[in-house]
Amino acid sequence: MHVVDVVIVGAGAAGLSLARRIAGPAPGGSRDVSVALVDAPPGPLRPPARTWCFWEESGGEYDDLLAASWDRLRVTAPDGTAVTARPAPLRYKMIRSTRFEEHAGALLHRSGCRRYEAVVERVRDLPGGGAEVRGRDGAGAEFRLRARWAFDSRPRQPGPARTTLLQHFRGWFVRTERPRFDPGVADLMDFRTPQPARGLSFGYVLPLGPREALVEYTEFSPAVLGTAAYERALRHYTGDVLALGPFRVTDAEQGVIPMTDARFPRRTGKAVFPIGAAGGATRPSTGYTFAAAQRHTRAIADALARGRTPLVAGPHPPRARLMDAVLLRALDTGRIDGGAFFSGLFRDVPSHRLLRFLDGNTRWWEDVLIGFRTPVGPMLRTVAELPAIRRRPPPPAEHHDPAP
């Protein structure tokens, strides 16, 4: 039995970020808080290497860890019309998870944070106060750890929702024989891809140099593809759309992100709090998670430093969640065309304002101005019907396997 002040379950972006914020030096001196971080042993429960993207001004706390950043963003409509914008003072940034883990791990080692490997089976309140983490270590022995506060980032099934879509993707890190990419421009959405029957699809290109880039095929739809279908879609996109010519794939990544208007609890016990995607950090309308996880963990660490209960505001404000619910419903019903909708927003709304909107950082009047740049009739119809729609458990996971 181990006893600490704070235990964090999961060493992904949210878990590592919270651990380093709590265990690291406080602004006025060192913290006197003991922290334990519990991660799954190497194997299927530990997520593979991946990329995290977000936007902010230059000079951010993770700028030294960036794989790349871009000051120009491009969105290409289904008809090939492209809009390139410079969202100054914001930049689009990418971090590889391996680099982030190395950096955070070194800081935690110096801080004295205790690290354990175990398959966590249960995180619960204790009758006399505090929380307990229980599971099995890599050898199968029982693992138990008690703490004053527990933060749990393990993935969980979203609760009942009015709309649930999936953002699912596969990406190739490619190296071309000849220069094919503009390292200063990131392609956020390229809708010159075959569209699914429900939802939308697009290409996503993050150049790392004139001959290197991460190229992804992404769908927002109710069901995921098989790997072979993602590969066909990527071959179509890199060959027929981008015309990259000869290239080799140096690495790949694949994932699924729930896009749902389900409610995420701020706490699951008196001393137990979900964080990361489990705590609602994923923005339902975009799938971005990293920046919201940083805001959320920063607020939690600040509450703990002040000696307060770490029950802080959710990662996204209520107004943003409502607008996401409307957009998800409008996409799922087919009332709006996803490619035309997002292309129109990037064409008609100043890019720095749109990115702040997607982060939930705009004022109400800015939201109204952006709303007038959307298909007003279908969106108002969706707003009107939303209160009457019953929340239902998400459907079982399905696969569809169309050929582009």
Solvent accessible surface area in square Angstrom, and as a share of the most:
residue,aa,sasa,rsa
1,M,114,0.51
2,H,73,0.33
3,V,100,0.58
4,V,7,0.04
5,D,59,0.30
6,V,2,0.01
7,V,0,0.00
8,I,0,0.00
9,V,3,0.02
10,G,15,0.14
11,A,13,0.10
12,G,18,0.18
13,A,15,0.12
14,A,7,0.06
15,G,0,0.00
16,L,2,0.01
17,S,0,0.00
18,L,0,0.00
19,A,0,0.00
20,R,45,0.16
21,R,31,0.11
22,I,3,0.02
23,A,18,0.14
24,G,14,0.14
25,P,119,0.75
26,A,25,0.20
27,P,142,0.89
28,G,83,0.80
29,G,38,0.36
30,S,103,0.66
31,R,63,0.23
32,D,144,0.75
33,V,51,0.30
34,S,39,0.25
35,V,4,0.03
36,A,0,0.00
37,L,0,0.00
38,V,1,0.00
39,D,22,0.11
40,A,16,0.13
41,P,24,0.15
42,P,97,0.61
43,G,41,0.39
44,P,140,0.88
45,L,113,0.56
46,R,82,0.30
47,P,71,0.45
48,P,99,0.62
49,A,46,0.36
50,R,53,0.19
51,T,24,0.14
52,W,33,0.11
53,C,14,0.08
54,F,11,0.04
55,W,15,0.05
56,E,52,0.23
57,E,96,0.43
58,S,77,0.50
59,G,69,0.66
60,G,20,0.19
61,E,89,0.40
62,Y,5,0.02
63,D,45,0.23
64,D,134,0.69
65,L,7,0.04
66,L,41,0.21
67,A,52,0.40
68,A,22,0.17
69,S,31,0.20
70,W,1,0.00
71,D,41,0.21
72,R,70,0.26
73,L,2,0.01
74,R,71,0.26
75,V,3,0.01
76,T,5,0.03
77,A,16,0.12
78,P,68,0.43
79,D,118,0.61
80,G,33,0.32
81,T,79,0.46
82,A,54,0.42
83,V,38,0.22
84,T,70,0.41
85,A,21,0.16
86,R,141,0.52
87,P,0,0.00
88,A,64,0.49
89,P,84,0.53
90,L,22,0.11
91,R,68,0.25
92,Y,0,0.00
93,K,1,0.01
94,M,0,0.00
95,I,0,0.00
96,R,55,0.20
97,S,1,0.00
98,T,64,0.37
99,R,104,0.38
100,F,0,0.00
101,E,62,0.28
102,E,115,0.51
103,H,52,0.23
104,A,0,0.00
105,G,17,0.17
106,A,47,0.36
107,L,50,0.25
108,L,1,0.01
109,H,155,0.69
110,R,170,0.62
111,S,49,0.32
112,G,56,0.54
113,C,14,0.09
114,R,102,0.37
115,R,114,0.42
116,Y,45,0.17
117,E,87,0.39
118,A,1,0.01
119,V,53,0.30
120,V,17,0.10
121,E,110,0.49
122,R,137,0.50
123,V,23,0.13
124,R,67,0.25
125,D,46,0.24
126,L,25,0.12
127,P,134,0.84
128,G,84,0.81
129,G,48,0.47
130,G,7,0.07
131,A,0,0.00
132,E,0,0.00
133,V,0,0.00
134,R,76,0.28
135,G,2,0.02
136,R,112,0.41
137,D,47,0.24
138,G,64,0.61
139,A,98,0.76
140,G,42,0.41
141,A,53,0.41
142,E,91,0.41
143,F,16,0.07
144,R,77,0.28
145,L,0,0.00
146,R,93,0.34
147,A,7,0.05
148,R,121,0.44
149,W,31,0.11
150,A,0,0.00
151,F,0,0.00
152,D,3,0.02
153,S,24,0.15
154,R,76,0.28
155,P,132,0.83
156,R,91,0.33
157,Q,131,0.58
158,P,15,0.09
159,G,27,0.26
160,P,73,0.46
161,A,6,0.04
162,R,54,0.20
163,T,4,0.03
164,T,32,0.18
165,L,0,0.00
166,L,28,0.14
167,Q,20,0.09
168,H,0,0.00
169,F,31,0.13
170,R,45,0.17
171,G,0,0.00
172,W,15,0.05
173,F,11,0.05
174,V,3,0.02
175,R,75,0.27
176,T,2,0.01
177,E,113,0.51
178,R,168,0.61
179,P,94,0.59
180,R,113,0.41
181,F,24,0.10
182,D,65,0.34
183,P,61,0.39
184,G,20,0.19
185,V,3,0.02
186,A,0,0.00
187,D,14,0.07
188,L,14,0.07
189,M,24,0.11
190,D,2,0.01
191,F,3,0.01
192,R,92,0.34
193,T,10,0.06
194,P,55,0.35
195,Q,84,0.37
196,P,24,0.15
197,A,116,0.90
198,R,121,0.44
199,G,21,0.20
200,L,1,0.00
201,S,0,0.00
202,F,11,0.04
203,G,0,0.00
204,Y,24,0.09
205,V,4,0.02
206,L,0,0.00
207,P,4,0.03
208,L,66,0.33
209,G,11,0.10
210,P,72,0.45
211,R,82,0.30
212,E,65,0.29
213,A,1,0.01
214,L,0,0.00
215,V,0,0.00
216,E,10,0.04
217,Y,10,0.04
218,T,4,0.02
219,E,3,0.02
220,F,2,0.01
221,S,1,0.01
222,P,43,0.27
223,A,9,0.07
224,V,17,0.10
225,L,8,0.04
226,G,24,0.23
227,T,67,0.39
228,A,60,0.46
229,A,1,0.00
230,Y,2,0.01
231,E,39,0.17
232,R,72,0.26
233,A,4,0.03
234,L,0,0.00
235,R,132,0.48
236,H,51,0.23
237,Y,0,0.00
238,T,2,0.01
239,G,39,0.38
240,D,110,0.57
241,V,30,0.17
242,L,45,0.22
243,A,62,0.48
244,L,6,0.03
245,G,37,0.35
246,P,86,0.54
247,F,64,0.27
248,R,148,0.54
249,V,65,0.37
250,T,73,0.43
251,D,68,0.35
252,A,36,0.28
253,E,15,0.07
254,Q,73,0.33
255,G,21,0.20
256,V,79,0.45
257,I,43,0.22
258,P,55,0.34
259,M,1,0.00
260,T,4,0.03
261,D,13,0.07
262,A,8,0.06
263,R,178,0.65
264,F,62,0.26
265,P,60,0.38
266,R,125,0.46
267,R,85,0.31
268,T,66,0.38
269,G,17,0.17
270,K,165,0.70
271,A,3,0.02
272,V,5,0.03
273,F,4,0.01
274,P,2,0.01
275,I,0,0.00
276,G,4,0.04
277,A,57,0.44
278,A,3,0.02
279,G,6,0.06
280,G,11,0.11
281,A,0,0.00
282,T,18,0.11
283,R,4,0.02
284,P,14,0.09
285,S,4,0.03
286,T,16,0.09
287,G,7,0.07
288,Y,62,0.24
289,T,37,0.22
290,F,8,0.03
291,A,22,0.17
292,A,4,0.03
293,A,2,0.02
294,Q,11,0.05
295,R,69,0.25
296,H,16,0.07
297,T,0,0.00
298,R,111,0.41
299,A,41,0.32
300,I,2,0.01
301,A,7,0.05
302,D,66,0.34
303,A,10,0.08
304,L,26,0.13
305,A,64,0.49
306,R,147,0.54
307,G,70,0.67
308,R,146,0.53
309,T,67,0.39
310,P,2,0.02
311,L,59,0.29
312,V,24,0.14
313,A,80,0.62
314,G,28,0.27
315,P,15,0.10
316,H,8,0.04
317,P,56,0.36
318,P,96,0.61
319,R,103,0.38
320,A,2,0.02
321,R,117,0.43
322,L,97,0.48
323,M,50,0.22
324,D,3,0.02
325,A,1,0.01
326,V,9,0.05
327,L,17,0.08
328,L,0,0.00
329,R,54,0.20
330,A,0,0.00
331,L,7,0.04
332,D,28,0.14
333,T,54,0.31
334,G,57,0.55
335,R,52,0.19
336,I,11,0.05
337,D,90,0.47
338,G,5,0.05
339,G,4,0.04
340,A,59,0.46
341,F,15,0.06
342,F,9,0.04
343,S,8,0.05
344,G,7,0.07
345,L,8,0.04
346,F,17,0.07
347,R,149,0.55
348,D,50,0.26
349,V,8,0.05
350,P,65,0.41
351,S,12,0.08
352,H,72,0.32
353,R,53,0.19
354,L,1,0.01
355,L,0,0.00
356,R,66,0.24
357,F,26,0.11
358,L,24,0.12
359,D,21,0.11
360,G,17,0.17
361,N,84,0.43
362,T,11,0.06
363,R,146,0.53
364,W,167,0.59
365,W,102,0.36
366,E,3,0.01
367,D,13,0.07
368,V,71,0.41
369,L,84,0.42
370,I,4,0.02
371,G,32,0.31
372,F,139,0.58
373,R,139,0.51
374,T,22,0.13
375,P,55,0.34
376,V,58,0.34
377,G,47,0.45
378,P,43,0.27
379,M,29,0.13
380,L,113,0.56
381,R,151,0.55
382,T,0,0.00
383,V,72,0.41
384,A,80,0.62
385,E,45,0.20
386,L,4,0.02
387,P,112,0.70
388,A,92,0.71
389,I,37,0.19
390,R,170,0.62
391,R,54,0.20
392,R,142,0.52
393,P,102,0.64
394,P,24,0.15
395,P,86,0.54
396,P,112,0.70
397,A,91,0.70
398,E,101,0.45
399,H,131,0.59
400,H,56,0.25
401,D,85,0.44
402,P,65,0.41
403,A,74,0.57
404,P,64,0.40
